[in-house]
Structure formats: structure tokens, C-alpha cells
């Protein structure tokens, strides 16, 4: 099973992929996930109702989307 993280950043978008059969690639994706969380980014798994925010790495997810929090105001 392959998974992909799409990281939407200020300098463009990037991706990280992993294969559950490849322990090294999965571990790299896990480390990337927690590094992005530490930076304050938000992770979502797309779904039929728009998606679900996740706080822990899900290696079985086919797709994880990363976004920066949006600051709003009046």
C-alpha cells in the first residue's frame, strides 16, 4: 500500500511518499509528519464529507494533506 503526504507550503507544494512494505520510507514519512506538526501545520485525511483532521501519523492512509493554519479576523 502506498501513501502520499501533500505539503502545501509558502514556497510551493511538495510530496512525501511511502510504501508500507518499505520500513525506511515509512519511518521517514513518520518523522516528516511529526516535524510538520511541531511547526504548527495541520494534517487532514480526505474523505467523503470533506476530510478528517489527524494528529497522529496514519501509515495506512492513502493521502494526507498538510496546510498552515489560517488566521482570521474582523
Secondary structure as UniProt FT lines:
FT   STRAND          2..9
FT   TURN            10..11
FT   STRAND          12..19
FT   TURN            20..21
FT   HELIX           23..38
FT   TURN            39..40
FT   STRAND          42..45
FT   TURN            48..49
FT   STRAND          52..54
FT   TURN            59..60
FT   STRAND          63..67
//
